[in-house]
Amino acid sequence: MLQGLRCVKKIEAIIKPFKLDEVKEALQEVGVSGITVTEAKGFGRQKGHTELYRGAEYVVDFLPKVKLEVVVPDNQADRVVEAIAAAAQTGRIGDGKIFVIPVERVIRIRTGELDEAAL
């Protein structure tokens, strides 16, 4: 079971919502078979922005984002990160972040398969 500790990575990416289709296509091109997408709100260095609504100015602290989660074999992780970064980049503030996290264990509920076999 110890070798399973190093063979699977979870990649989480926070991106701009309008980049989702491009990122999804890029992931399919590098062989990713499944992703989880969650609508999210947040801010980083851009600290939100000010909007005008019915004559009143207000601060939007949390901006709409999309969180992608992908679990892949270790040997595929670099290609996945590169694909996400290239497809999500606009070159402007707020493009997002990518996190690579080691996965201790994966279990496919239906079959009981473990780790890389469960992907």
C-alpha positions as CSV (number, residue, x, y, z in Angstrom):
1,M,0.0,0.0,0.0
2,L,2.9,2.4,0.5
3,Q,3.6,2.6,-3.2
4,G,0.0,4.0,-3.6
5,L,1.0,7.0,-1.5
6,R,3.1,8.5,-4.3
7,C,1.3,7.4,-7.4
8,V,-1.8,9.7,-7.4
9,K,-2.1,13.5,-7.3
10,K,-5.1,15.8,-6.8
11,I,-4.9,19.0,-8.8
12,E,-7.1,21.8,-7.8
13,A,-7.4,24.9,-9.9
14,I,-9.2,28.2,-9.2
15,I,-9.9,29.9,-12.6
16,K,-12.1,32.6,-14.2
17,P,-15.5,31.2,-15.1
18,F,-15.3,32.1,-18.8
19,K,-12.1,30.0,-19.1
20,L,-13.9,26.8,-18.1
21,D,-14.6,25.4,-21.6
22,E,-11.0,26.1,-22.8
23,V,-9.6,24.4,-19.7
24,K,-12.0,21.4,-20.1
25,E,-10.9,21.0,-23.8
26,A,-7.2,21.2,-22.8
27,L,-7.7,18.5,-20.1
28,Q,-9.4,16.2,-22.6
29,E,-6.5,16.7,-25.0
30,V,-4.0,15.5,-22.3
31,G,-6.1,12.4,-21.5
32,V,-8.0,13.5,-18.4
33,S,-11.2,11.4,-18.2
34,G,-13.0,13.1,-15.4
35,I,-13.2,16.5,-13.6
36,T,-15.2,18.0,-10.8
37,V,-16.3,21.6,-11.2
38,T,-17.7,23.8,-8.4
39,E,-18.9,27.4,-8.6
40,A,-17.0,29.4,-6.1
41,K,-16.4,33.0,-5.0
42,G,-13.2,34.5,-3.7
43,F,-10.5,37.0,-4.1
44,G,-6.7,37.2,-4.0
45,R,-4.5,40.1,-4.7
46,Q,-7.2,41.9,-6.8
47,K,-9.2,42.4,-3.5
48,G,-12.6,42.6,-5.4
49,H,-13.8,45.7,-7.1
50,T,-16.3,48.6,-6.9
51,E,-19.5,48.6,-8.9
52,L,-22.3,51.1,-9.5
53,Y,-25.9,49.9,-9.0
54,R,-28.9,52.2,-9.2
55,G,-26.7,55.2,-8.5
56,A,-25.1,53.6,-5.4
57,E,-21.5,52.5,-5.3
58,Y,-20.7,49.3,-3.5
59,V,-17.7,47.0,-3.1
60,V,-17.8,43.4,-4.5
61,D,-15.4,41.6,-2.2
62,F,-15.9,38.1,-3.6
63,L,-15.5,37.6,-7.3
64,P,-17.1,34.6,-9.2
65,K,-14.6,31.8,-9.8
66,V,-14.7,28.2,-10.8
67,K,-12.9,25.4,-8.8
68,L,-11.7,22.4,-10.8
69,E,-10.6,19.2,-9.2
70,V,-8.8,16.4,-11.1
71,V,-7.2,13.3,-9.7
72,V,-4.5,11.8,-12.0
73,P,-1.6,9.4,-11.9
74,D,1.6,11.0,-10.7
75,N,3.2,10.7,-14.2
76,Q,0.4,12.7,-15.7
77,A,0.3,15.6,-13.2
78,D,2.8,17.9,-14.9
79,R,1.0,17.7,-18.2
80,V,-2.3,18.4,-16.5
81,V,-0.9,21.4,-14.6
82,E,0.7,22.8,-17.9
83,A,-2.6,22.3,-19.8
84,I,-4.7,24.1,-17.1
85,A,-2.2,27.0,-16.8
86,A,-2.0,27.5,-20.6
87,A,-5.8,27.4,-21.1
88,A,-6.7,29.5,-18.1
89,Q,-4.2,32.3,-18.5
90,T,-5.4,35.7,-19.7
91,G,-2.3,37.6,-18.4
92,R,-4.4,39.7,-16.2
93,I,-4.8,39.8,-12.4
94,G,-7.2,37.2,-11.0
95,D,-6.3,34.4,-13.5
96,G,-6.2,32.0,-10.5
97,K,-4.1,29.4,-8.8
98,I,-3.2,25.7,-9.2
99,F,-2.6,23.4,-6.3
100,V,-1.0,20.0,-6.6
101,I,-1.7,17.7,-3.6
102,P,-0.6,14.1,-2.9
103,V,-3.5,11.7,-2.5
104,E,-3.0,9.1,0.2
105,R,-5.7,6.7,-1.1
106,V,-8.4,6.4,-3.8
107,I,-11.2,3.9,-3.6
108,R,-13.7,3.3,-6.4
109,I,-16.9,2.7,-4.4
110,R,-18.6,0.5,-7.1
111,T,-15.8,-2.0,-7.5
112,G,-13.5,-1.5,-4.5
113,E,-10.5,-0.8,-6.8
114,L,-7.7,1.1,-5.1
115,D,-5.4,4.0,-6.0
116,E,-4.4,4.3,-9.6
117,A,-6.7,1.5,-10.6
118,A,-9.6,3.4,-9.2
119,L,-9.1,6.4,-11.5
